[in-house]
Amino acid sequence: MKARGYVHKYGDNVDTDVIIPARHLNTSDPEHLAAHCMEDIDAGFVGRVQPGDIMVGQKNFGCGSSREHAPLAIKTAGISAVIAESFARIFYRNSINIGLPILECAPAAAAIKAGDEVEVDFSTGTIRDLTTGASFEAKAFPEFLQGIIADGGLVNYAKRTMD
């Protein structure tokens, strides 16, 4: 399982209220959430993001409230993976639960620049910056997490594996 796209890069402590501002939380409609993803930190994000693109953050990405709206907004906006030095634990779990692959890799988060083309192999944990030729190693996803992501989230995975 792989992802490939261009990078949208952010700094430390990107919280869930920046990912999807609270004023848009009167719905859980994924398309509505995606339309407002990152608007308070990067007003042009929704206009630039393309399906398959990759988001890169630094320390403590996804801190703040525990709702699933934030990773859902990112995924529905077209982001195929998020790479960061570290993630807030509840954001990490919520991301996996909705089928958004995220990888912790401090060297990649530091070196990869906005606009770089990046490829991620989830089965090996290899992150390749195709723009610079650099390669980084994150922890590979165990097979069951790859299954959750491939199925589009925990609910779909559970339905498939319980049948």
Disulfide bonds with the S-S distance in Angstrom:
none
